[in-house]
């Protein structure tokens, strides 16, 4: 088939998107080419690959002349670099590692900047040896400022290419790509990290089917409509873990009150890392200097929440802004209904919507509160909206 193409090794490698070294092994008989490569080669040669199917089945199952097994193509490891100074999350990490032995899909949810991606990538690195069929990572850009989310069709193309399928072996339709993706994963034991998903519909076609592969999804939205996914929700760090993260990220201790720094960061891992990075690159600063800069509003984490707000409809966004003006620690549905001037049932639905996207917390049934950093974003939202009704006493 190679001779019939009339192409050189280098030309073929470029045309069917397979490395020259891999093609060399296939053509020399050191390894049996994957079927998609055979199909792509036939396409270039202008031949029907179907008559070769039975021969290929015999070849891939036959031992080599030297008695060794046919070499397996190298697996892909696309995982990002494991985060420096990963701290805390002991219980959540243990739950995620245990789920890899028992479940097919885990969906990690939490507010922006809470450390979902860091946990998923760290766990995937620890699980590499348990999933020798490949370690794949794809950022779906569901909440990336300035980026449109990656559509399922494009995500499947990237994932199938990561498994070694040439462009000619990847079908056009989403349903066909999803079926091929599940078929490929069924023969492997791979871990797939689908980071930064918008919602359940964004990832439904990207999940494994039969087989022993494992998918980890991260999203700011709870995957309540994703059947079979085991949920894992993240909150801000406890004070001791937050302090350890800050010290490790800052490169050591400095004079001053670390507790005030953490309060200004709301124990949010992203905010802590941003603040610690500023301190680390300014040797002359004390913690008091950092607190002063934080008080002046120099900690830029507003963009983290901006993408979450753009996912809200008008009613949800109005409720979010109003809640930022509530005095006191929390509010119930009756207070929220009075605040917004809407029926109680509508207020409850909006509150639950905000809880599902982690812009609001429900520490006790029927009581709702907002993280301090989110409260700042909510007040800014309210200031830009229409005048709001008087709210004195609603937080009592």
C-alpha positions in Angstrom: 0.0 0.0 0.0 2.9 2.3 0.7 4.4 1.7 -2.7 1.0 2.5 -4.3 0.9 5.9 -2.7 4.0 7.1 -4.5 4.9 9.2 -1.5 8.1 9.3 0.6 8.0 8.4 4.3 8.2 12.0 5.3 5.3 13.0 2.9 3.1 10.2 4.2 3.8 11.1 7.8 2.6 14.6 7.1 -0.4 13.6 5.1 -1.8 11.1 7.5 -0.6 12.8 10.7 1.6 9.9 12.0 5.2 10.3 13.0 7.9 9.1 10.6 9.4 6.9 13.3 6.0 5.1 13.8 5.5 4.6 10.1 9.0 3.3 9.8 8.3 0.6 12.4 5.0 -0.3 10.6 6.6 -0.6 7.2 9.6 -2.6 8.5 7.3 -5.1 10.3 8.5 -4.2 13.8 4.9 -3.3 14.8 1.4 -3.7 13.3 -0.1 -0.4 12.4 -3.4 0.6 14.1 -6.4 0.1 11.9 -7.1 3.9 11.5 -3.5 4.2 10.1 -4.2 1.4 7.6 -7.4 3.2 6.6 -5.6 6.5 6.1 -2.9 4.8 4.1 -5.5 3.2 1.8 -7.2 6.5 1.4 -3.9 8.1 0.1 -3.4 5.1 -2.1 -6.9 5.3 -3.5 -7.8 1.7 -2.3 -10.6 0.2 -0.3 -9.3 -0.9 3.1 -12.1 -3.5 3.8 -10.4 -6.4 2.0 -7.4 -6.0 4.3 -9.5 -6.2 7.5 -9.2 -10.0 8.0 -5.5 -9.9 7.3 -5.0 -7.1 9.8 -7.0 -9.0 12.5 -4.7 -12.0 12.1 -1.6 -9.8 12.1 -2.4 -7.8 15.3 -3.0 -11.0 17.3 0.0 -12.9 16.0 3.2 -13.1 18.0 6.4 -11.7 16.4 8.9 -14.0 14.8 11.2 -13.6 17.9 8.4 -14.8 20.2 7.8 -11.3 21.7 4.4 -9.7 21.8 3.6 -7.1 19.1 4.7 -3.7 20.4 2.0 -1.5 21.7 2.1 2.1 20.5 3.3 4.6 23.1 0.5 6.0 25.3 -0.2 9.7 25.5 0.3 11.8 28.7 -1.2 15.2 28.3 -1.4 16.2 32.0 -0.3 19.7 32.9 2.6 20.1 35.3 1.5 19.1 38.8 0.8 22.3 40.8 3.7 23.4 43.0 3.1 23.3 46.8 -0.2 21.3 46.5 -1.5 21.7 50.1 -4.5 20.3 52.0 -7.5 18.6 50.5 -6.6 15.3 52.1 -10.1 14.0 52.5 -11.2 15.1 49.0 -8.1 13.6 47.4 -8.6 10.3 49.2 -12.2 10.3 48.0 -11.2 11.0 44.4 -8.5 8.3 44.5 -10.9 5.8 45.9 -13.5 6.7 43.3 -11.0 5.8 40.5 -11.3 2.2 41.6 -15.0 2.1 41.9 -16.6 4.6 39.5 -16.3 5.7 35.9 -16.9 9.5 36.3 -16.3 12.0 39.1 -17.5 15.6 38.7 -15.7 18.1 40.9 -17.6 21.3 41.4 -17.0 24.5 43.3 -16.7 28.3 43.0 -14.1 29.9 40.7 -10.6 29.8 42.2 -11.4 27.1 44.8 -8.9 24.6 43.4 -10.9 22.2 41.3 -8.3 21.9 38.5 -5.4 21.7 40.9 -7.1 18.7 42.7 -8.0 17.0 39.4 -4.5 17.3 37.9 -2.8 16.3 41.2 -4.9 13.2 41.5 -4.4 12.3 37.8 -0.6 12.4 38.3 -1.0 10.1 41.3 -3.1 7.7 39.3 -0.9 7.5 36.2 0.4 4.0 37.0 -3.2 2.7 37.5 -4.2 3.9 34.0 -1.5 2.7 31.6 -3.7 3.3 28.6 -3.1 7.0 28.6 -3.5 10.2 30.7 -5.4 12.7 28.7 -6.2 16.3 29.6 -8.5 18.8 27.8 -9.4 22.4 28.9 -12.9 23.0 27.7 -12.7 26.7 28.5 -16.2 26.8 29.9 -15.3 29.9 32.1 -12.2 31.3 30.5 -12.3 35.0 30.0 -12.1 35.9 26.3 -12.5 32.4 25.1 -15.6 30.6 23.8 -16.2 27.1 25.3 -14.8 24.2 23.2 -17.7 22.6 21.4 -18.2 18.8 21.9 -17.4 18.0 18.2 -14.0 19.8 18.5 -13.3 18.3 21.9 -13.9 14.8 20.5 -11.6 15.5 17.5 -8.8 16.6 19.9 -9.3 13.6 22.1 -9.4 11.1 19.3 -6.2 12.6 17.8 -4.6 12.3 21.2 -5.3 8.5 21.0 -3.3 8.4 17.7 -6.2 8.4 15.2 -5.2 10.2 12.0 -7.5 13.0 10.7 -8.8 10.7 7.9 -10.0 8.2 10.5 -12.1 10.7 12.5 -15.7 11.0 11.3 -17.4 14.3 10.9 -20.6 14.0 13.1 -20.7 14.4 16.8 -22.6 11.2 17.4 -20.1 9.2 15.2 -17.1 10.8 16.9 -18.6 10.0 20.4 -19.2 6.4 19.4 -15.6 6.0 18.1 -14.3 7.7 21.3 -16.2 5.2 23.5 -15.0 2.3 21.3 -11.4 3.4 21.6 -11.6 3.9 25.3 -13.3 0.5 25.8 -10.0 -1.3 24.8 -7.8 0.9 27.1 -7.5 1.8 30.8 -7.1 5.5 30.5 -7.7 8.5 32.7 -9.3 11.6 31.1 -9.4 15.0 32.8 -12.1 17.3 31.3 -11.4 20.6 32.9 -13.5 23.7 33.1 -16.8 22.4 31.7 -19.9 24.6 31.4 -22.5 22.0 32.4 -23.6 18.4 31.9 -24.5 18.9 28.2 -20.9 20.1 27.6 -19.3 16.8 28.6 -22.0 14.2 28.0 -20.6 13.0 24.7 -17.0 13.0 26.0 -17.5 10.4 28.7 -16.3 6.8 28.6 -18.8 4.0 28.0 -17.9 0.3 28.6 -14.4 -0.5 29.9 -12.2 0.5 32.7 -11.3 4.1 31.8 -12.0 6.9 34.3 -13.0 10.5 33.6 -12.7 13.5 36.0 -14.7 16.6 35.2 -14.3 20.0 36.8 -17.0 22.8 36.6 -18.3 25.7 38.5 -21.8 24.2 38.0 -23.0 21.1 39.8 -23.6 18.2 37.4 -27.0 17.4 38.7 -28.2 16.2 35.3 -25.2 13.9 34.5 -26.4 10.4 35.3 -23.8 8.2 36.9 -21.3 10.9 37.8 -20.1 10.9 41.4 -20.2 14.5 42.7 -17.3 16.0 44.8 -17.9 19.6 45.9 -15.0 21.8 47.1 -15.3 24.6 49.6 -12.7 27.2 50.6 -9.8 25.9 52.6 -9.9 25.6 56.4 -7.7 28.2 58.2 -4.8 25.9 58.9 -4.6 24.5 55.4 -5.0 28.1 54.0 -2.0 29.2 56.1 0.1 26.3 55.0 -0.7 27.0 51.3 0.2 30.7 51.7 3.5 30.0 53.4 4.5 27.4 50.9 3.5 29.6 47.9 5.2 32.6 49.4 8.5 30.7 49.9 8.5 31.0 53.7 7.2 33.2 56.5 7.4 37.0 56.8 6.8 39.3 59.7 3.1 40.3 60.2 -0.4 38.9 60.6 -0.9 36.0 58.2 -4.5 35.7 59.5 -5.4 39.1 58.1 -4.0 38.2 54.7 -6.1 35.0 54.7 -9.2 36.9 55.7 -8.7 39.4 52.9 -8.3 36.4 50.5 -11.4 34.7 51.9 -9.4 31.4 52.3 -9.8 31.0 48.5 -6.9 29.1 47.1 -6.6 31.2 43.9 -6.6 34.4 45.9 -4.1 33.0 48.3 -1.7 32.0 45.5 -2.0 35.4 43.8 -1.3 37.2 47.1 1.6 34.9 47.9 3.2 35.3 44.5 3.2 39.1 44.9 4.9 38.7 48.3 7.4 36.2 47.0 8.6 38.6 44.3 9.0 41.5 46.7 11.6 40.6 49.3 11.3 44.0 51.1 7.5 43.6 51.8 6.1 42.4 55.2 2.7 40.9 55.6 1.5 44.3 56.7 2.6 45.8 53.4 0.7 43.0 51.6 -2.5 43.6 53.7 -2.3 47.3 52.9 -2.2 46.6 49.2 -5.0 44.1 49.5 -7.1 46.6 51.3 -6.5 49.0 48.4 -8.0 46.5 46.0 -4.8 45.4 44.2 -5.7 41.7 44.4 -7.2 41.0 40.9 -9.5 38.1 41.2 -12.6 39.8 39.8 -12.2 38.2 36.4 -12.5 34.8 38.0 -16.1 35.5 38.9 -16.9 37.5 35.8 -17.2 34.4 33.6 -19.6 32.8 36.2 -21.8 35.9 36.1 -22.0 35.9 32.3 -23.6 32.4 32.6 -26.5 33.8 34.5 -29.8 35.0 33.1 -31.2 38.4 34.0 -33.3 37.3 37.0 -30.4 35.2 38.4 -28.0 38.1 38.0 -30.3 40.6 39.6 -30.8 38.3 42.6 -27.0 37.9 42.9 -26.5 41.6 43.0 -29.2 42.2 45.6 -27.8 39.5 47.9 -24.5 41.3 48.0 -26.2 44.2 49.8 -27.8 42.1 52.5 -26.6 43.1 56.0 -25.7 40.2 58.3 -24.2 36.8 57.5 -27.1 35.1 55.8 -30.7 35.3 54.5 -33.6 33.0 53.9 -36.0 32.6 51.0 -38.6 34.9 52.6 -36.1 37.7 52.9 -34.8 37.2 49.4 -38.4 37.3 48.0 -39.1 40.6 49.9 -35.7 42.0 48.8 -36.3 41.2 45.1 -40.1 41.9 45.2 -41.0 38.6 43.7 -43.0 35.5 44.8 -41.5 33.1 47.3 -41.4 30.2 44.8 -39.5 32.3 42.3 -37.0 33.4 45.0 -36.4 29.9 46.1 -35.7 28.8 42.5 -33.3 31.6 42.0 -31.5 30.9 45.2 -31.1 27.2 44.3 -29.8 28.2 40.8 -27.1 30.4 42.5 -26.2 27.5 44.8 -25.8 25.2 41.9 -23.3 27.5 40.2 -21.4 28.1 43.5 -22.2 31.8 43.6 -24.1 31.2 46.9 -23.7 28.8 49.8 -26.4 27.0 51.7 -24.6 26.1 55.1 -28.0 25.0 56.6 -31.2 24.1 55.0 -33.1 27.2 53.9 -30.3 29.6 54.9 -28.1 31.2 52.3 -24.8 33.1 52.5 -22.2 34.6 50.2 -18.4 34.3 50.2 -16.7 37.6 51.1 -15.0 37.9 47.7 -18.2 37.1 45.9 -20.0 39.7 48.0 -17.7 42.3 46.6 -18.5 41.2 43.1 -22.2 41.2 43.9 -22.1 44.7 45.3 -20.4 45.9 42.1 -23.1 44.2 40.1 -25.8 45.8 42.2 -24.1 49.3 41.8 -24.3 48.9 38.1 -27.9 47.8 38.0 -31.2 49.7 38.7 -31.8 51.2 42.1 -32.8 48.6 44.7 -35.3 48.6 47.5 -34.4 49.4 51.1 -33.1 46.2 52.8 -32.5 47.2 56.4 -33.0 44.3 58.8 -33.3 41.6 56.1 -30.1 39.8 57.4 -31.3 39.6 61.0 
